[in-house]
């Protein structure tokens, strides 16, 4: 069974489990209690998605060129050292990064986006760098042999062959981003963290679940969306999923 088939099976099993859970708990008023927060969930989910899209988009725009730059022959000796600077974003707890951002940028969306962007950079840079280094040497030699310039080789040979690994880094980064966004509430950034942390403070489990369940579903949906984009845009010859389903 292919990896894609296993993934689809697991997703169907998850949906079936959620349906059964809803059927069992519905009679106890679980769904009704969650629907009490429906307006809040819809509004805060919009904020959550906005923070994810803005910070994730900025991280992608910064990380992709940076990963390409570090993979160039002139930078490879310094690449690992420079990568450790980005590793600060994952070594330091995200809450500490957000607190530092708040100290310099105040309270609200701007420090939240800044902190989330820093925390999201490393997986994309690392996978872009690694994916480009792992392009088979004979492909680059063939490209050089037919007279391609370094820029043409990057666009036509290296990036297409590294795209699957790059998308894997983006999937990881965005999934982590969605799960980290609730912390933005603590510095006035909004998002579903408002329901989660307020529910914890007030000892209201249903309020907490009204924020935690949509956050989990958003992480799954974002991961599936990026996986679908990878399936479509990664060239067939270097996409293991398309090779197995062909």
Secondary structure, 3 states (H helix, E strand, C coil): CCHHHHHHHHHHHHHHHHHHHHHHHHCCCHHHHHHCCHHHHHHHHHHHHHHHHHHHHHHHHHHHHHHHHHHCCCCHHHHHHHHHHHHHHHHCCHHHHHHHHHHHHCCCHHHHHHHHHHHHHHHHHHHHHHHHHCCCHHHHHHHHHCCCCHHHHHHHHHHHHHHHHHHHHHHHHHHHHHHHHHHHHHHCCCCCHHHHHHHHHCCCHHHHHHHHHHHHHHHHHHHHHHHHHHHHHCCHHHCHHHHHHC
